[in-house]
Amino acid sequence: MIETVSTTPYQDQKPGTSGLRKKVPVFAQPNYAENFIQSVFDCLSGFEGKTLVIGGDGRYYNDVVIQKAIRMAAANGFGRVLVGQNGILSTPAASHIIRKYEAFGGIILSASHNPGGPEEDFGIKYNASNGGPAPEHLTDAIFERTKTIETYKTVQAPDIDLSKTGNYDTAGMAVEVIDPVSDYAALMETLFDFDAIRDLFASGFSITFDAMSAVTGPYATEIIERRLGAPAGTVLNGTPLPDFGHHHPDPNLVHARHLYDAVMGANPPDFAAASDGDGDRNLILGAGIFVTPSDSVAMLAANAHLAPGYAKGLAGIARSMPTSGAADRVAGKLGIGIFETPTGWKFFGNLLDAGKVTICGEESAGTGSDHVREKDGLWAVLLWLNILAARREPLKQIVEKHWAEYGRNYYSRHDYEAIDTGIANGLMDGLREKLPGLAGTEVNGMKIETADDFTYHDPVDGSTSSHQGVRILFEGGSRIVYRLSGTGTSGATLRVYIERYEPDPALHGIDTQEALADLIAAADEIAQIAKLTGRDAPTVIT
């Protein structure tokens, strides 16, 4: 029997580019999760009798909210729910399942790469029928609904046993608990040459993959160890844990430092990689080399034809605006389109659906293709393994050859985390006020060519997204970008992106921070970061 429960609005349920993210105690408030889920359903139409996909990254409180969402889906008229066993679905796997089974959409419970636990982070986002994140007009409508919601619908029904696959019933709605890995693994076999990768491993090629006690563990264990034949134990931290084993599941050089130290030390593995909390980000390393996410996008695109799924070539490449211009040079040589979008995977969705691009990437370690509508960490790892299997060259050699052919984009991101929101917004407002007077001026002997606040005009639907980041472009191709990130749950994160293009191979061996030193100093001088925030150094440098 359907129950209509009275509730009162919460005023802080504005979803960002990756959905609604707050601390677990916030979500655990009475009706908080229910309000947001009902607001999503209230902004949708035509889903009666249709299929809804539900799953998450296994973090603390996932199991509770999944049961709430199942009961609410039944009350609101969905005909079927597909839910991952143990509540597990990586974000890219959820996207694939939505698309494969022609679901109306999906609810993904994740806070991406943020920590998990009783006092840590939680998140909810809605993905549409194309498998991608909800577009801006829908997230805006959801937020407006959260401010006026008065009731939500649910049913009285027992919890579904998520520990085993099978078919169940919730108040007349079919619920199927599915193997979270099998469909995704089968998709990967259609894209990559698994025989070639097996031969690579059989030749003695060594690999380490750290799943960071997060959602990618079961996927990597099944594919890398069982299907591709890597030795047992290749996958580290392969069991998803509600608190990620007290790890911070962000695959960068701070939280996965042990992998960097391994590839830079004695007897390094040939290849090392990691993924994040919900499985959509990646870290790529080889003996003696860290491949920056921006370089990885470009190099994957340049070599994608070596994998069966991309043998016919690419329709185009898309990158987020803060991502380096390395991919632009690949697109130019291939004679294909290059698209610069705001940060947020949903901006790639229209381009992918329209067939304008095949590979997409963000500097924040997100890479993917038209196989799903989310970034996909394990996909990136498997494409790199396919390239290595085809070329039979060390990863470092492939990177250096790429730089010799295309030039090197020295690139780094400096994150200032948990800044007071008012201070962070004031810093950005001050930058925007300076923009009209910056062009033609010099900073540290470098002349500013143009300066703007990036506005994106979607070539598919004609929509416009403004205030997407302040860009300072110098003569010669160097640039600085400033933007506030929406992925945290405490305060604001200021991200500063610094880039210098170097075409001369003789100058490709400089330490990155040294190569960017003049631009790093200019970034602080222009924005007055230290003065306004009191921070004398970034929290994280990648």
WOHU-V503467 format. One line per field, one symbol per residue. psi: psi as a letter, one per 20 degrees, with the letter a starting at -180 (. if undefined). burial: 1 if it has 16 or more other C-alpha atoms within 10 Angstrom, else 0. Layout:
psi->???
burial->???
This chain:
psi->pppopqrqqqjklopbhkapprqghghiqpjgggggghhghhjqqjjpirpppprajjrpighghghghghhgghijqhqpppqpjjppqghhgggggggjlqhaqopoqkdjqqqrhjbqqqpqpqaiiirqprghghghgghhhiiphqqprqoqqqpoiiqqrprpolippppoqpihggghhghhihqnhghhghghhijpqqppoikkahighghgggggghijqqpihoqlippqhjkkjqolomaigikhhgghgiiaqlqqhpqrrragjjirqppqrojppoqhghggghgghjhiiqhijhirqhrqqqqgiqrjhhhhghghikrqpporrpphhhhgggghijhqgpqqqikkpqaajhakqqoghggghgghgghhghlqqghhgghhgghgirpnpqqpopoqlqpgggghhghhhghhighjhpirqpkjpppgqpropppopigijqporljpppopqpiiqrpppqpqjiripbqoppppppppoiohikijqpghghjghhghhggggilggghijpiqqgpp.
burial->00000011100011111111111100100011111111111100001000111111111111101111111111111111111111111111111111100011111111111111100111111111111111110110111111101011111000010100100101101111111110011001101111011101100011111111111111111111100111000111111111111011111110010011011100011111111111111111111111111111111111110110110011111111111111111110000101111111111111110001111111111111111111111111111111111100011101110110011111111111101000011011001100100110001001111111111101000000000111111100011111111111100111111111110000010000101100110110001010000000010011
